[in-house]
Structures are given as C-alpha cells and as structure tokens.
Amino acid sequence: MPYIIHEGTKLHYRVLGQGSQALLAFHGYGQSGSYYLPMEHALGGDYTIFAFDLFFHGQSQLHKNNMPLDKDFLQEIVAEFLRKEQIEAFSLMGFSMGGKFALTLVERFPEQVKELFLIAPDGIKTSFWYNIATYPGWLQQLFKRTVLKPEPFFRLLNVLNRYNMIHKSLLRFARYQMDSTEKRLRVYRSWIGFRELNFDIRHIVRLLNTQQVPVTMFLGAFDQIISPRRVSVFVKALEKGELVILQTGHSHLLQEVAELLHRKKTGAIPPASPSV
C-alpha cells in the first residue's frame, strides 16, 4: 500500500478504480481506507479513488511531534501526496470523522476541488461529547482516566439507558467503541489528536459557492451520531448543494451510499433522484 512520509509522520492510502478523475476519500472512526472498497464498484470507472487511512487507524501514524494535528501540517502532507501522484484537481469524499479532513482540504485547496461528497460528516456541528473530551482541564483528564478505568463510564451509560436518556443506537456505538483498552485509547487519541480541525462553516460555504463546487450530502434518517437536523442546514446555504436522505443509521451509511451510486450508474434508479 503506498504512503507518504513527512517529518516522521506516515500517511498510508490505497488506490481503487481506474477513472480519469481523482477522488480523495476519508473514512470514519474505527475504520480504515478499506471501507471504501464498495465505492470502487460504484465509482471506479469514472474515478481513481485514493482512500486514506486516517491517523490512529489502519497503517497511518502521526508522529508525536505533530500532535495534535493542525491544518498547516495536513496541508503540507496532502500537497506532498498531490505532487507524488501528479494530481492538480480532485474531488473529495468524507464519511463521519473523515468529514473533518475533507473540509480542511476545501479550506486549504479551494481552487483545486471539483466536487464534494459528504456522508454524515463530522466538523459541521460539533457534538457535546466531543467538546467534553477535548476541553482543557479536569474534564479532559477525567476522560483520559476513563481509558484505563472505564467502569464509571459504563455505569453512567447504564443509568442513562435506565431512564431513557440515551438512544439505543448511541448506547451500542459507545459500548462497542469503548469495550477494550485499545479502542478507548484510539477514541482518546483521535479526539485529542484532531481537536484543531475546526471550521468557520460560513467561510466554507463562501468558498464552495465562490468556486461553484457541487456538493452532495448523504445522511441517514435514523442516524443518532450525525443527525440530519444538525447538519442539513449547511446544504441549504449552498448554491450547488444536494441533500440525500437514506433510510438507514450511521454504521452502514457508507455502504448504503455506495449501493445507491452503483444503482444510479446502472440505471436502476433515475440519476436525478434526490432521496431514497
């Protein structure tokens, strides 16, 4: 699998498809670039997909001197990747946490972005739990202790569940992502490591509108992680924005989008269909 090394940081990616257009793709939390394999079936004829392993996932490694990851450093390593692959213009796709990486590249390479596909993206509306995890001081230290001693965290989940204060899908997500020390450490490193990837969304909208970039956002009707009501307003502010609502939750949304795009390509549904 090819990779870029910059100042001790290693960014791995896989190449899918053989299309004439470049598509830079960023996966969600707990995944790797391999999660874009279904997208090769859907888009591989039109795009060459460069599916990255995000840091703390797959084979990519963020050097301790580059922690936390900032936009300047991400811009540098992506610019090096673009030179290596001889790419001048590209499209972007970001799922969940990968949305932060896609939005950073919109901000830093606005004139080179040709299309933007956002799938239940993080970075538009920051969650309450993310704010707690990355907030400086005792709250951050409390979360750090949870990595080694998770029992109070799970007791809290049980109390919230008992009084119906947390959605079942959120409960399953939290339990699955926190059920081992390795997973809890990845949660902590990811949240802390990516805390500087924040955005002025009005500025992002201005950039996309100025460059007339077509944007398609895919959301899950039953998604409790990135809910439609929290991020759909972003699409309404775009001059070339399209919102697609799929009848699914968060976990399987990337696969559902790949299936939808494949069906459109093969003519199983009309290309202009706005939702499923």
N, C-alpha and C positions, 0 to 999 in steps of 0.2 A: 504494500500500500504506500503510495507516495506521501511525502511530508515536506514541510518547511521548518528549518531551524533558524531562530532569530534570537540572539542574546541568551542562549541557553534554553529558550522555550521551544517546544516541538509541537507543531500543528499537523496532524495527520488528516488525510482525506482520501476518499475513494472516487473513482471516475466511473460513471454509469451512463450508458447510452452513447450515441454517435451523431447527434444532431448538430446542426451548424451554429446554434445559439448556445451561449454559456449560461448555465443556471447554478448559482451558488446556493447551497441548501444547508440549513442548520436545524438540528433535531431538538427534541425536548429533553426534559430532565429524566435521568435514569436510562437514557437510550444511547445510541451511537449512530454514526453515519450509515450503518447497515439498515436502519429503519427506513431509509429512502429506496431500498431495493424495489418495492412495489411501484414507486414513481417511475422507475426505468421502463416498466411495462407500459405506463400511461404516456410518458413524455419523451422517452429515449430516442424516438425517431426524429423529433424536432429539436431536442436539446441535448447537449452534453452536460450531465449533472455532476457537479463537484460537491459531494456530500461530506462535510467535515465532521470529525469527532470534536465535540466541544471539550474544553479543558475540564479535567477531573472525570472525564468519560472516555471510553474507548482507549486509544493509544496516545491521545494528545496529553502533553504535560506542560503546565505553566510553571516556569522557574520561580523559586521563592523570591527572587529579586524583582520579579514582575507582578507580585501580589500587592494589592488587588489589581486585577486587570483594568487598565484605563483605555479610553478611546484612542489616544495617541498611539499607544503600543499596538492595539488591534489594527489600526490603520496601517502602521508600518509593516506588520507581518502579512496582512492581506495584500498590500502593494507589492511585497516581495513575491507572493504567490501569483499575482497577476502578471508580473514580469516573467516568472518562470514558465507559466502556461501560455504566455503571449496573448493575453486577453485584454481587449480595450473596452468593450461594452459587455454588460452582463445583466441578467435578471436575478432576482433574489427570491428565496422561499424560506420562511422561518416558522417552525412549529413550537408553540408554547415558549419555553425558555429561549429557544432559538430565535424568537422574535426580537429579542434584545440585540442580537448580533446583526440581524437583517436591518433593523432600524439604525444601528450605528453606521452601517455601510451606506444607507440612504443619506445620512447626515454628512459623511466624510467623502463620498464619491457621487454626489447628486447628478452630475452631468453624464456619468457612465451607466447609470441604472436605467434599464429599458422597461422592465416590468417588476411588479412586486406582488408576491403571493404570501399572505399572512394566514396562518392556520392557528386559531385560538391563541393569539400572540401575547406573551408577557411583554411588559415595557410600556404599554399604553395606559393601563390602570394598575398601579402597584397594589398588591394585596396587603391587608392588615398584618398577616403573619410574616410577610417578607419585611415589612417595616420594623416589626419587633426584633426579628433575627439580626438585622443589620444595624439596629440603633446602637450608638455607642454607649458604654457604661454598663451598669449592672444587668440590664436586660440581655445584652449580648453575652455576658458572662454566664447568665442563667441558662441560655440556650446552649452555650458551649459545654456546660456541665451535663446537659441532657445527653450529649454524645456518649459519655461514659456511664451515666446513671439515668437511664430513661424511665425508671418506674414512676416518678411523679408525673411525667408527661403522659404516660398511658393511663394513669389514674384520672388525670384531667379529662382525657378523651372519653373514658367510661362515664364520668359524671355528665359531660356534655351530651353524650348519647342517651343517658337515662332520662334526661329532661328535654330530649328532642331539640337540643340547641345546635346540633351539627348534622348536616346532610349525610345520609348513609354513604354516598359515593366519596365524599371528603374523608369520612372516617376510614373507609377501605384504603384510600390513597395514602393517608397519613400512616396507618398501620403497616402497609406494605413497604413504604419508603423508609421506615424507621425501625424495622424489625431486626436489624443487626448493627453491630458497631461500625462495620464498613459502610453500610448505607447511611447511617446517621452522620458519619464523618464526611461523606460525599455531599449530603444536604448542607452541612455547615460550611464546607469549603466552597461550594457553589454559591451559596447565598452571600457569603463574605467576599469571595473572590470576584463576583460580578456586581458588587454593590455600587460601583461607579458608572455602570451602564444605565444611566437615567436620561430622560429626554424632556425637552420642551415640545410637547406634541403639536402645539400651534406652529412652531418652527418647522417641524417635519411636514405638516400639511402644506405650508407655504412652499417648501422645496418641491414636493411632489406635484403640486399644482403648477408651479413655475415651469418645471421640466415636462409637464403633461405626461406623467408616468401613469400607466394603467395599473390600478390596484384592485386585487380581488381578495376579499377576506372571507374565510370559511370558518364558521362557528358551529358548535354542537348545541342543539336545542336543549339538551339535558346536561350540559357541561356546568358543573359547580365549581371548577377550578378557574376557568376564564369564562365567565357567564356573558351571554350576548348583550344583556342590558348594560354591562360595564364598558364594553368596547365598541359597540355598533355605532355610537355617535361619531367616532373617528371617520368612518366611511362616509357618513352624511356630509362631512366637511370637504370631501374630495370632489374635484371636478370630473375625475375619471375613476370613480370608485364603484365597486360592485360587491354586494353582500350576499353570501350563500349560506343558508341555514340547513344543516343536515340533521336528521333525526337520530342523533347518537350523543354519547357523552364525550368526555375528554380523552380517555385512554386510547380509543380506537379511531380517533378522528383522522389521523394522518393516513391510515389505510383506507378509510371511507372516501377521503378526498381523491386518493389515487384511483380508486374504483370509479368514482364519478367522472374524473377526467378521461379515464380509459373509455367509459361508455359514451362520452361526448365525442371522442375521437373516432370511435367505430360507428357512430350514428345511432346508437341505441336510444339516445335522448337528444332533443334538439340542442345545438350549440349555445343558443341564447337563453336556455332555461335558467332562471335566476336562482332556483332553490329546488331542493328535493325533500 
